[in-house]
Amino acid sequence: MANKLSSEAKVGLLVLVGSTILLWMTFTVGKYEFGEKRGYQLYAVFDSVAGIDAKAAVRLAGVKIGSIELVELTDSRAKLTLRVNPDIKIVRRSQASIKTMGLLGEKYVEVIPGPHPQSNVQLPDEAVYFQNGDYIDATISPSDVDKLVGQLSDIAGDIKAVTASLRQVFGSERGAKSMDDILADLRVTMANVQDFTYTLKSDGGELVMRLNELVKNLDNVVGENRDNLRVSLENIREASKSAELALASIDETTKKIERGEGTLGKLVNEDGLYNNIDSAAKSINTYASRMENLRTVISFRYENLFPLSKSYIDLYLMPKPDKYYILGVNSDSRYKFTQSEASANGGATLTTQTYEDRLRFTLLFAKRWDNIALRMGLIESTGGIGADLFLFDDRMKVSVDGWNTNSKETDNLNAHVKGTVTYRLGKTLFVDAGYDNALNSKRAAPFLGIGLQFDDDDLKYMLSSMPIK
């Protein structure tokens, strides 16, 4: 029939179907994902993660909530990067533990939730739940099977040594003789017990007589010291009365406190002191939570304006990702402008301009909306504003700043406007370029710069790596 497929077409169709199935199985078993990864990242550091690999499951109460994205080594310890589903919130002070599914199943990371904070104040999510980039400090490493087997082997060796010692003691002729000697000593001891019982039975009357004499002697002693005993009892009665009076006084004081009388009663019964202490404790707790979430970034950069140059040091304080403060200082060879005029020979006026090289300070408040941020405050010791546009997942930043609107300097009467493009080459290294003082043509100049920035993790690592003498 004309509609039948040729042998080559059938083979090609079979290869196409088989390739499709193989490709589907490869991506399914390998757990490959396409597009931007969903969820947020958490980090956990363990002493050992033996047997666990990337793409292993992350579970909470036995339910899968994410996967392991990266396994790496840091400071001789294993660091896991966890990718958690965006709809899952994990309470702070939770623990991360490596467990095994069943007896011989695959290993996974189990998140053991911590306690919810008990507070009447509505805390922000950043203070209650882990955020992107946070570390799970409490971790539990898995038990090392080889170490466990080694311990069991040591225990078995100890048991074997004890058994050998017992066999050596009781299994030889000398051991058997020792057992016979022990049994003979027991027989002698039982015979002595029987003799003592017989003696007690036969001489019991004499023993009773001696006991009677002892009782009479005790009675004589008591009769001779009866007056002393009476005085001692009277002293005990007086002490008892004093104790009763003291207890009555304590009871009366307690009742006054309950009625709110006196300074101590007011402190115990009035709610004002308790409310003040409770309010202060809550304020301290809220402040501590904010300080715990404060992110710090320090930046150093150098800019060459051909031929002038500037050096900058900036400190970013970020209580929230969308709100932060910038404190900076930079050196400027044109910090202070001075112009003087003098009459020269011939009646001409000679104008002299001088500049003083000093430090300038920056203090800005910044607010970010999505990829746009606005800044306002002091820029290089004068009032100014700025704006930033973030691109390519914050790897590139386009900035425009304006300040010094009341300048009296010659050739610098317009506001100082600076445009900058910054690109991060890595986590710490970045370069920038732009045009400085664009509105004053005689002062305008292009510039190129390079810089370094360090966040909290970098600073902690550098401080912990410094040798302490």
C-alpha positions in Angstrom: 0.0 0.0 0.0 1.2 3.5 -0.8 0.4 4.8 2.8 2.7 2.3 4.5 5.9 3.8 6.1 9.2 2.7 4.8 11.7 0.8 7.0 13.9 3.9 7.3 10.9 6.0 8.5 9.9 3.4 11.1 13.5 3.3 12.4 13.6 7.1 12.5 10.3 7.3 14.3 11.4 4.7 16.9 14.7 6.6 17.5 12.7 9.9 17.9 10.3 8.3 20.4 13.1 6.6 22.3 15.2 9.8 22.5 12.1 11.8 23.8 11.5 9.2 26.5 15.2 9.1 27.5 15.3 12.9 27.6 12.2 13.1 29.8 13.6 10.4 32.2 17.0 12.3 32.3 15.3 15.6 33.4 12.9 13.8 35.7 15.4 11.7 37.6 18.1 14.4 37.6 15.5 16.9 38.9 16.6 19.6 36.4 14.6 22.9 36.5 14.1 25.5 33.9 13.7 29.2 34.3 14.3 31.3 37.4 14.5 29.2 40.6 11.6 29.8 43.0 11.9 30.2 46.7 14.6 31.6 48.9 18.0 30.5 50.1 19.0 29.5 53.6 22.5 28.3 54.8 23.4 25.6 57.3 26.9 24.5 58.4 27.6 21.0 59.6 30.7 19.2 61.0 29.9 16.4 58.5 27.4 15.7 55.7 28.6 12.3 54.7 26.2 10.6 52.3 24.2 13.7 51.3 24.4 15.3 47.9 23.0 18.3 46.0 19.3 18.1 45.1 18.5 16.0 48.2 15.2 16.9 49.8 14.6 19.4 52.6 11.7 18.4 54.8 9.6 20.0 57.6 7.5 17.6 59.7 8.2 14.9 57.1 6.9 17.1 54.2 9.2 18.2 51.4 9.6 22.0 51.4 12.6 22.4 49.2 15.9 20.9 48.1 19.7 21.2 48.6 21.1 23.5 46.0 24.8 23.4 46.8 27.2 21.4 49.0 30.6 23.1 49.6 33.5 23.2 52.1 34.1 26.3 54.3 36.6 26.5 57.2 36.9 22.6 57.2 33.2 22.3 57.7 30.4 21.4 55.2 28.1 24.3 54.2 24.7 23.5 52.6 22.7 25.9 50.5 19.0 25.2 51.0 16.4 26.3 48.5 13.0 26.6 50.4 9.7 27.0 48.7 8.5 30.6 48.8 5.2 29.8 50.6 7.0 28.1 53.5 8.0 30.2 56.6 10.5 28.8 59.0 10.6 30.1 62.6 13.9 31.4 63.8 15.8 29.3 66.4 14.8 26.2 64.3 17.3 23.4 63.9 18.6 21.6 60.9 19.4 17.9 61.1 20.6 15.3 58.6 18.4 12.2 58.7 17.9 9.0 56.7 14.7 7.9 55.0 14.1 4.5 56.6 16.9 2.2 57.5 18.8 2.3 54.2 17.0 5.1 52.4 18.4 8.3 51.0 19.5 11.1 53.3 17.8 14.4 53.6 17.8 17.6 55.7 15.0 17.7 58.4 14.1 21.2 59.7 13.0 21.0 63.4 10.9 24.1 64.0 11.8 26.3 67.0 9.4 27.9 69.4 7.3 30.9 68.3 8.2 34.1 70.2 5.7 34.7 73.1 5.0 38.4 72.8 1.9 40.7 72.8 3.6 43.0 70.3 3.1 42.1 66.6 6.6 41.5 65.4 7.6 41.9 61.7 8.2 38.8 59.7 12.0 39.5 59.6 12.1 39.1 63.4 10.1 35.9 63.5 10.9 34.0 60.4 14.2 33.3 58.5 14.7 35.5 55.4 16.7 35.0 52.2 20.4 34.6 52.9 20.0 33.8 56.7 22.0 31.0 58.5 20.4 28.2 60.5 22.9 28.3 63.4 21.6 25.2 65.2 22.6 22.1 63.3 22.9 18.4 64.1 25.3 16.3 62.1 24.5 12.7 61.2 25.9 9.7 63.2 29.0 8.3 61.6 28.3 4.6 60.8 32.0 3.7 60.7 32.5 5.3 64.1 29.5 3.4 65.5 30.8 0.1 64.1 34.3 0.8 65.6 32.7 1.4 69.0 30.7 -1.8 68.8 33.9 -3.6 67.8 35.7 -2.1 70.9 32.8 -3.3 73.1 32.9 -6.8 71.6 36.7 -6.9 72.2 36.2 -5.9 75.9 33.5 -8.6 76.3 35.9 -11.1 74.8 38.7 -10.1 77.1 36.4 -10.4 80.2 35.3 -13.9 79.0 38.9 -14.9 78.5 39.8 -13.8 82.0 36.8 -15.7 83.5 37.8 -18.8 81.6 41.4 -18.5 82.7 40.3 -18.1 86.4 37.7 -20.8 86.6 38.6 -23.1 83.7 42.0 -24.2 85.0 42.8 -26.6 87.9 43.9 -23.7 90.0 40.5 -22.0 89.4 38.6 -25.1 90.4 40.7 -25.4 93.6 39.8 -21.7 94.4 36.1 -22.4 94.0 36.5 -25.4 96.4 38.2 -23.1 99.0 35.4 -20.6 98.7 32.8 -23.2 99.3 34.7 -24.5 102.3 34.9 -21.0 103.8 31.1 -20.7 103.4 30.6 -24.0 105.3 32.8 -22.8 108.2 30.8 -19.5 108.3 27.5 -21.3 108.4 28.8 -23.5 111.3 29.8 -20.4 113.3 26.3 -18.9 112.8 24.7 -22.1 114.1 27.0 -22.1 117.2 26.1 -18.5 117.9 22.4 -19.3 117.7 22.8 -22.2 120.1 24.7 -20.1 122.6 22.1 -17.4 122.4 19.4 -20.0 123.1 21.2 -21.5 126.1 22.5 -18.3 127.8 19.5 -16.1 127.0 18.5 -15.8 130.8 21.9 -14.3 131.7 21.6 -11.8 128.8 18.2 -10.7 130.0 19.5 -10.1 133.5 22.3 -7.9 132.2 19.8 -5.9 130.2 17.7 -5.4 133.3 20.7 -4.1 135.2 21.4 -1.6 132.3 17.8 -0.3 132.5 18.1 0.2 136.3 21.3 2.2 135.8 19.6 4.4 133.2 16.7 5.0 135.6 19.1 6.1 138.3 20.8 8.5 135.9 17.4 10.1 134.9 16.4 10.4 138.6 19.6 12.2 139.5 19.2 14.7 136.5 15.5 15.2 136.7 15.8 18.9 137.8 18.2 19.7 134.9 15.7 18.0 132.5 12.9 20.2 133.8 14.9 23.4 133.3 15.7 22.2 129.7 12.0 21.6 128.9 11.1 25.1 130.3 13.7 26.6 127.9 12.2 24.7 125.0 8.8 26.1 125.9 10.1 29.7 126.0 11.8 29.2 122.6 8.5 27.8 121.2 6.6 30.9 122.4 9.2 33.2 120.8 8.9 31.3 117.5 5.1 31.7 117.7 5.4 35.4 118.2 7.8 35.7 115.2 5.4 33.7 113.0 2.5 35.9 114.1 4.6 39.0 113.1 5.4 37.5 109.7 1.7 36.7 109.2 0.7 40.3 110.0 3.4 41.7 107.7 2.1 39.4 104.9 -1.4 40.6 105.4 -0.3 44.2 105.1 1.5 43.5 101.9 -1.6 41.8 100.5 -3.7 44.9 101.5 -1.2 47.1 99.7 0.0 48.9 102.8 3.5 50.2 103.0 6.2 50.6 100.3 6.6 46.9 99.6 2.8 46.4 99.5 2.5 49.2 96.8 5.3 47.6 94.8 3.6 44.2 94.9 0.0 45.1 94.4 0.0 48.1 92.0 0.0 47.3 88.3 2.0 50.4 87.3 5.4 49.0 88.2 4.6 45.7 86.5 3.3 47.5 83.3 6.4 49.7 83.2 8.8 46.7 83.5 6.8 44.7 81.0 6.8 47.6 78.5 10.5 48.2 79.0 11.2 44.4 78.4 9.1 44.5 75.2 10.9 47.6 73.9 14.3 45.9 74.6 13.2 42.8 72.8 11.9 44.7 69.8 15.2 46.7 69.6 17.3 43.5 69.9 15.3 41.9 67.1 15.9 44.9 64.9 19.6 45.0 65.7 19.8 41.2 64.9 18.4 41.8 61.4 20.6 44.9 60.7 22.8 44.3 57.7 26.1 46.1 57.3 28.1 46.8 54.1 31.4 48.8 53.9 32.7 50.0 50.6 36.1 51.5 49.5 36.6 53.0 46.0 39.0 55.2 44.1 38.1 57.4 41.2 40.5 59.0 38.7 39.2 62.3 37.1 42.2 62.9 34.9 44.3 64.3 36.5 42.5 64.8 39.8 41.4 61.8 41.9 39.1 61.0 44.8 38.9 58.3 47.4 35.7 57.2 49.2 34.8 55.1 52.2 31.1 54.4 52.6 29.2 52.5 55.4 25.7 51.1 54.6 23.4 50.3 57.5 20.4 48.3 56.2 17.7 47.5 58.9 15.5 46.5 56.0 16.2 45.5 52.4 14.1 48.5 51.1 15.4 51.1 53.6 19.0 51.9 54.5 21.4 54.7 55.6 24.7 55.7 54.0 27.6 57.2 56.0 30.6 58.2 54.0 33.8 60.3 53.9 35.9 61.2 50.9 39.0 63.2 50.2 38.7 66.2 47.8 41.5 68.5 46.7 38.9 71.2 46.0 37.2 71.2 49.4 37.6 74.9 50.2 37.7 77.6 47.5 39.4 81.0 48.2 39.6 83.9 45.8 41.6 87.1 46.4 42.2 90.1 44.3 45.2 92.5 44.4 46.3 95.4 42.4 49.4 94.9 40.3 51.8 97.4 38.9 50.1 99.4 36.1 46.7 99.4 37.8 45.6 95.9 36.7 43.7 93.7 39.0 45.3 90.3 39.8 42.8 87.5 40.8 44.2 84.5 42.7 42.2 81.3 43.3 43.4 78.7 45.9 41.9 75.4 47.0 42.3 73.4 50.2 42.5 69.6 50.3 40.3 68.3 53.1 37.7 65.6 53.8 34.0 65.8 52.9 31.2 63.9 54.6 28.1 62.2 53.3 25.0 61.2 55.3 22.0 59.9 53.3 18.7 58.2 53.9 17.7 55.8 51.1 14.3 54.2 50.2 14.0 51.5 47.5 11.0 50.5 45.4 11.6 47.4 43.3 14.6 48.4 41.1 14.5 52.2 41.9 16.0 53.9 45.0 15.9 57.5 46.0 18.4 59.1 48.4 18.5 62.5 50.2 20.6 64.2 52.9 24.2 65.4 52.8 26.4 64.7 49.8 30.0 65.8 50.2 29.1 68.1 53.2 26.3 69.9 51.3 22.6 69.2 50.9 21.8 66.9 47.9 19.6 64.2 46.4 20.3 61.1 44.4 18.6 58.3 42.5 19.7 54.7 41.6 18.4 52.3 39.0 19.4 48.6 39.6 19.7 46.2 36.7 20.7 42.6 36.0 19.8 41.3 39.5 21.6 44.3 41.1 24.9 43.6 39.3 24.7 46.9 37.6 23.6 50.3 39.1 23.0 53.6 37.2 23.2 56.6 39.6 22.5 60.3 39.3 23.5 62.7 42.2 23.1 66.5 42.6 24.4 68.8 45.3 26.2 72.1 46.0 23.4 74.3 44.6 24.7 77.5 46.3 28.3 77.5 45.1 30.1 80.8 44.8 33.2 79.5 43.1 34.3 80.8 39.7 33.5 78.4 36.9 31.4 76.3 39.4 28.2 78.3 39.9 25.8 75.6 38.8 24.8 72.6 40.9 27.2 69.7 41.0 25.7 66.9 39.0 27.4 63.5 38.7 26.3 60.4 36.7 27.8 57.0 37.5 27.5 53.5 36.2 28.7 50.8 38.6 29.2 47.1 37.7 30.0 44.3 40.2 32.6 41.9 38.8 32.2 39.6 41.8 30.9 39.6 45.4 33.5 42.2 46.6 35.1 43.8 43.5 33.4 46.4 41.4 34.3 49.1 38.8 32.5 52.4 38.0 32.7 55.1 35.3 30.8 58.3 34.6 30.8 62.0 34.2 31.4 64.4 37.1 30.2 68.0 37.5 28.3 67.9 34.2 26.6 71.3 34.5 29.9 73.3 34.8 31.8 72.9 31.6 35.2 74.0 32.9 35.0 71.6 35.8 33.3 68.7 34.0 35.4 65.6 33.6 34.9 61.9 32.9 36.2 59.4 35.5 37.0 55.7 36.0 37.1 54.0 39.3 37.6 50.7 41.1 36.4 49.5 44.5 35.8 46.8 47.1 32.8 46.1 49.3 32.4 43.7 52.2 29.2 42.6 53.9 28.6 41.0 57.3 29.7 37.5 56.2 32.9 38.8 54.7 33.8 40.9 57.8 33.0 37.9 60.1 35.3 35.7 58.0 38.1 38.2 57.9 37.9 38.8 61.7 37.8 35.1 62.5 40.8 34.5 60.1 43.0 37.1 61.8 45.7 35.6 64.0 45.4 36.4 67.7 48.6 36.6 69.7 
